[in-house]
Amino acid sequence: MTCVIGPGNIDRVTLHDEVLVARARDGDARAFEQLVRRHHRATYAVALRILGNPPDAEEVTQDGFVAAWRRLPQFRSDARFSTWLYRIVVNHAFSELRRQARRPEMSVDLANLDATDQPVASDTDPYQRSEASAFLADLRTALADLPTDLRVCWLLREVENCSYEEVATIIGVSRDTARGRIYRARRRLAERMASWR
């Protein structure tokens, strides 16, 4: 028995990005809408961590999706759609930084790293809560002080769990350059956070 998935029931079935991209290339706006829903949160999080401002991050994310829709015929299927999309959004975020011609202020959202990576504060121990709060404040400050190119590479690798190859593709540099930037970011953060060891 062959299952045929028509445009009317695309939302009821989880399709791979490759299938959705192929349908979107053929003009299926609902398929692209599914891709937007699937990847909006992650791309917005990256834009927010680069820009530090929710309205700017939302605008950059939306601009990135519009650009992706327009450039969809140019998408090469040898890359993952998510990697290609990250690169578009990151490039738009960097363009916004250049347009603003100022160092971005890091928002509190920068500290919303994966909760499993954060120190766990006991609900009943005010000292532990205070210590965890101070740690996060120091980490936010240390991240904000990193140069943008190092911070973005570190966030993509450590927070978004991108591979070195994906980071390189998203940023538009060689794998060795991406690894070097991540290494330098880790080293600087380790130096800044040494008092927490």
N, C-alpha and C positions, 0 to 999 in steps of 0.2 A: 504494500500500500504506500503510495506517495503522498506526502503532505505538501500541499500547496499553500503558501502564505501570501495572501493578497494584500493590497495596500490598506484595506479596511481593518485588518486585524494585526497590523504591525506592532502596536503597543502591547499586545497580549503575549508576545513571544520575545524572548531575549535573543537578538541576533548579534553575531559578531560584527565588530566595526567594519571589517572588509565588505560584508554584505550590505551594510547600511551605506557605506561610501559608494559602492557600485550603484545602488539604487538612487542615491542623491545625485551622482554624476548623470544619471538618466533623467534627472529633473524631479525626482520624488522629494518634495519639500518635507513631508512627514518623516522620511528617513533621516534627513539632516536634522530635523527637530529632535529626533531620538538621540542623535549624536550630541547635540547641544545639551540636552538634559543629562546625558551620561557623563560628560566631561566638564560641565560648567563649574562644579564645585572645586575640582582640582585646579583648573586653570585660574579661577578667581583667587584661590589661596596663594598660588605662585605670584600673581600680579599684586596681591595685597602685601605679600612679604617683600616684594621689590619696592613698591611705592609707599607703603605704610599709610595709605589713605583709602578708606573704603569706597568713597564715590569715584575716585580716580581709578581704583582697581576694577570697579564694576564697568566703567566706561571703556577701559582698555580691554577687558574681557569681551565685552560686546563688540568692540571694533575688531578684535581678533577673530571672532566667529563670523562677522560679516566678510572679513578678508578671506577666511577659509572657504566660505561659500563661493566667493568670486573666483578663488584660485583652485577650487576643487578639480577642474579638468587637468591642472598641472601636477596634482598629487601623484607621486610615484608609489605604486603599491609595494615596492621593495622595502619601504619604511613603515613603521607603525603609525597609524593615524594619530594616536595620542602624542607621540613624539613630535610629529609634524605640527600639530596644533599647539603644543607647548612652545615650540620655537616661534611661531607666529605671535603668540601672546607675549612671550618674553621680549621679542623685538619691539612690539608696540609699547611695552612697559619702559624699555630703554629709551625709546623715542620720546615718551612722555617725560622721563627724567631729564633728557636733554632740553626739551621744550621748557620745562620749569626752571632749568638752569640753577638748581639748588640741590643740596644734599637732602634726600628724603628723611622725613621724620618717621621713625619706626613706631607703629601703633602698638597698643597692648596686644592686638591680635597676633603679633609676631611670637608671643610667648605661647600661643596655642599650638605648640608642637604636639606630636603624638603623645597622648596622656601616658602611655606606657613608658615613655622616655623621661618622664618627670619624676622628681622625688615625691614620694607619697607622704603626705602630712596626715598625721592622726587627727581625727575629728575631736578628740578629747584632749589633745596635748597642744596648748597654745604655743609652747616653745618650738615644737616641730613645724607648726603652721607658719610661724614667724620666720623660721629658718628657710623653709621652702619658698616663701614669698621673697625673701632677700636673695636667694639663689636665682630665682627667675628674673628679678630686677637686674641683677648683675649680668645674667646671660643676655637679656634684652639689650643692655647697654653695650656689652661686648660685640654682639651681632650688629648693632647700629653703627659701631665704630669701624667695622670691616669695610674695606673698599667694596663698592657695589659688585664688581666682577667676582670677587672672592665670596661675598655673601650669597649671591645667587647660585653659584656652583655648589656651595656647601648646603644651602637649603634644598636644592634639587636632589642632591645625593643623600643627605642625612634625614631630611624631613619627608620629601616626596618619594624616597627610595628608588630614584632613577639609577640605572647602571651608569658606569663611566661613559660608555658609548652614547647612551641617551643624553647625558649632560652635554657631551661634546656636540652632538647633533643639535640640541636645543639652543645652545649658546652660539654655535657656528664656529667652533674651534676644533683643533685636533684633540684626539683622546689624551695624548700626553699633556697638552696644555690644560685640559680640564682636570686631569689628575693632579697636576702641579698646583692649580688654583685651590683645589680641595685640600691638598696637603698643607699649603700655606695658611688657609683659613683654619684648619684644625690646629695647627701649631700656634697661631695667634690666639685662638680661643683658649687653648690649653694654658698659654702663658697668662692670659687675663683671668682665667678661672682657677689658677693654681692654689689660691688661698682656700678653695673649697675641697681640696683633696684631703 
